[in-house]
C-alpha cells in the first residue's frame, strides 16, 4: 500500500536509501509504548529510570530475536541447506507472536536482574505493549503483510492490494499499480483487512488494560490479563487471515496454538498472584512491594 515512505539519495551516486514503512512503524510502536510505560510508572512513584532503560533495551532485543526465531521455526523449509540465512533479518521474515514471547522472556529476566519490582513493571509494560501492537500493525497494512481471506467487494472495510498492472483500493484510497506491496498470491483480490483488525485490537486492549490498571487488585493482574485477552482476540482474528507465514499445527494456526498455551498460563498466573499477594492496591499510593509474589 505504501511500503517505502520515502528515499534518501546518496550523494555522487544513483543509489538511494529506502525508508521502509514497516521499520518506521515498528520503531514508532516501541517508542510510544515505552513512553507510555514510563509515564504509568512515574505516576506510581517509580524513579529508577536508568535501570528501566536497560530493561527496555533487552525487551527490544527480545522482540527481534523472538520474532525471527519463531519465523525460522515455522518456515524452516526456507532455510534448508543455508541456515546462515536464519540470522539475516535484513531479508525479512518475522512472526510477531514470537516477538511478544521474546519481549516477555527478556524483559522479565532483566527486570529481576535489575532488582525492580517485577509485576508492577510488567503491568505498565502490558499497557505499553498493547499500544505498541496497535501502532506496529499499521506497518503490516502499509506493506501488505499479514493479509486476510478473500471477501466480498461490498464489505465496507475490504482492501485490494495492487498487482503489477492494476491498482488496488482501501476505503476509497487508490493503491497504485506495481506498488511493491506483499499480499502474496492474493494481490488484486478483495480481502479482509486483518492488519486493521489487529491494529484496532491493540488500541482496544490498551484502553481496557488502562481501565483495569486504575482498579487493579494485585500486582501482575494487568500484565497477565493482557496476555489472556491477547490470546483470545488474536485467535479470533486468525480465522480471517490467509497468509502462509503463520504456519499451522493441525487445524490450528501457530498463533492459535500459542494462544491456547499462553492463555492457560495467564489464567494460572492470575489465580496464583491473587492468592499469594497479600497486598491490595491502594489507588492513592500503589508503589509498594507485595508481601509475597
N, C-alpha and C positions, 0 to 999 in steps of 0.2 A: 504493500500500500504506500509506504514511504520508507523503504529500507535504509536509504542513505539520506541523512538530513542535509548535509552539505559536504563539499570537498574543499580541502585546503591545498592550493597549488604549491608545489615545491619550486623554489627559485632555480633558474637556469636549467630546468628540465621540463619535459612534457608530462611528468608524473604528478599525481595528486595523492593526498591522504584522505580517504573517505571517513567521515564521521558517521558511524552507523547508529541507527535509531535504537536497536536493542541494547547496545552497550551504554548509550546515554541514559536510557530509561532505567536500566539496572543500577547504574551509578546514582541516579536521582532517587531511586527507591531506597537504596541503602542510606543515602544522606538524610532524607526526610524521616525514614524510620528511626535512625539513630538519634536525630534531633528530638523527635517526639519521646523516645525512650528517656533521654537525658532530662527533658522537661518534666516528665512524670516523676522521675526520681528526685529531681530538685524540689518538687512540691512535697515530697515525703521527707525532706531534710537531708538527702544524700549529698555528700561533699567530696567523696573520693573519685573525682572525675579523671584523674591521671590513671588510676587503676582501671576505670571503666573504658578509657580509650584503648587500653591493651586488650580488654575483653572484646570490644567491638572489632578490633583488627583480626582477632582469631575467629570471630563469627564470620567475617568476610572470607577468610581463608576456608572455613568450613563450608560456606555456600559454594565456592568454586570447586573444591575438592569433592564434596558430596555429590553435586550435580553432575560433574564429569564422570565420577566413579560409577554412579548408577546408570548413566548412559552407556558406558563401556560394558557393564554387566548385561544390560538389556539388549544391546546391539552388538554383542561380542563377535558375531559373524563378520562384521565390518573390519575387524582388526586381525583376522586370522592371517598369520604369516608376516604381519607388520605391527607388532604390539607396541613398538616405539610410538606409533601414532596415537596411542591411548592418552599420552600426556600432551598432545598437540591441541590445546583448547582453542588455538587461533583458527583451527579448521571447523570450529563449531561442534555442537553436539552436547546438550545439557538436558537433564531431567530434573526439574526443579523440586520434586518431592525429595530427591536425594540431597538437593541443596538445603532444604529445611532440616533434614536429619543431620547433615554435616554441621549446620549452624548450631543446632541444639547441642550436639555432642561436643564440639569445640568450645562453645560458649559456656556450657556447664563446667567443663574441665578447667577453663581459665578463670571463671568466677570463683570456683573453690580454691584454686591455686593462689588467687589474689586475696583470699580470705574475706570476700564480700558476702553479704547475706544473700544466699543463693536464690531463694524463691521470691524475695522482694524484687531483686534484679530481673528475674525471669518473668514476673508479672508485667513489668514495664516493657520488657523485651517482646512479650507476646503481642502487646498492643502495637508497638512499633513495627513488628514483623508483619502484622496484618495490613498495616498501611503500606509497607513495602511491597506486599503482594499486589495490592490494588494498583500501585503505580507501575511496578515492573511488568505486569501483564499487558499494559498498554504497548510495551515494546514488542510483545508477541503479535499484537494486532498489526503494528506498523510493518513488520517483516513477513506477515502471513504464516507464521508458525502456529502450532497447536490448533489447527483449523478443525472445524466441525463437520458434521454429516450433511449430506445434501438435504435441502428443504425446499418448500415451495417458494417461488419468487414473490408471492403475495405476503409472505411473512414480513412484518414491519421491520425487523432487525436483520433480515437476510443480507449477507455480504457475498459479493462475487469478485474474486481476485482475478486480475487481468491475465490473459495469455500473452504470447509473444506478439500476436497480431490484433487482438481485440481488447478493448478497455473493460474495466470492471466497475463496480459501484458499491457504495455503502452509505445509507441514509441520504441518498441523492448526491453524494460526493463522487466525482469521477476519478477512477483509478486508471492512469494512462496505461496503454499497451506497452508490453516489454518493460514492465515496471521493475523487474528484479526481485519481486516477492517470491516467497516459497509456495506453500499450499500444494506441493506435490502434483499428483495427477488430478487434483480437484480444482485446478485453475479453470476459470470460465464457467464454473457451476455456482448455483446459489447455495450457500452454506449457512449453517447455524454459526453465529459469531461467538464461538466458545471462548475466545480471548476476552471478549467483552464480559461474558458471564463470569469468568474467573476474576477479572478486574473488579467488577461490581461486588462480587463476593468478598474480596479482600477489604474493600471500603466498608461493607456492611458488618463484617466481623470486627473491624476496628471500632466502629460505633458501639456495637453490642459489648465488646470487651471493656471499652472505656466506661460504659454504664456500670458494668459489673465491678470494675476496679474501684469505683467510688463507694461500692457497697460490699466489698468482699469480706467474707467471714474469717478467712485464714490466708496466710501467705502461700502462694503457689496455685491458688484457686483459678486465677485469671489465666495463667500460663497453660495449665492443663485443660481448661475449657477451650482455649484457643486450639490446642492440638485435637481435642474431641470434635469441636464444631468444624474445623478444617477437614477432618477425616470424612465427616458426613457430607458436607456440602461439595467437596471435591469429588467424592464418589458419585454423587448425583450428576454433576456436570459431565463426568466421564461418559455417561450414556449418550451424550450429544457430540462427543469428539470422534474423529475418524482419521487420525494420523498414526502412522506406523511406529513412531518413536516411543510411544507409550509402552510397548511390549505387552505381553499377556501371560497369565498363569491360569490355564484352563479357560473358564468362562469369564474370568475377572481380568481387567487390565492391571498392570503393575501398580498403578496408583490406587486402585480399588482394594487390591490385596494389602498394600501397605496401610491403607486407611483403616481396614479392619484391625490390623495388628496395633497400630498407634492409637486407635480409638479405644481398644480394650485396655491398653497400658494407661491411657489418660484417665479412664474411669477408675481403675485400680489406684492410681496415684491420688486422685481427688478423695477417694474413700480413705486412703491411708493418711493423708495430710489432715483431713478433717477430724480424724480420731486422735492423732498424735500431736497436734499443735494445741496447747492449752490456751495460747493467746487468741483472743478475739479482737479483731482490729478496731481500734478507736479512730473514727474518721478525723478527729481533731489532731491526732498525733500518731501516725502509723509507722514511723521509722523506728522499730524496735524488734529485736530478735525474738522468735518464739522460744518457749522453754524446751521444746524438743522438735526435731524435724525428721 
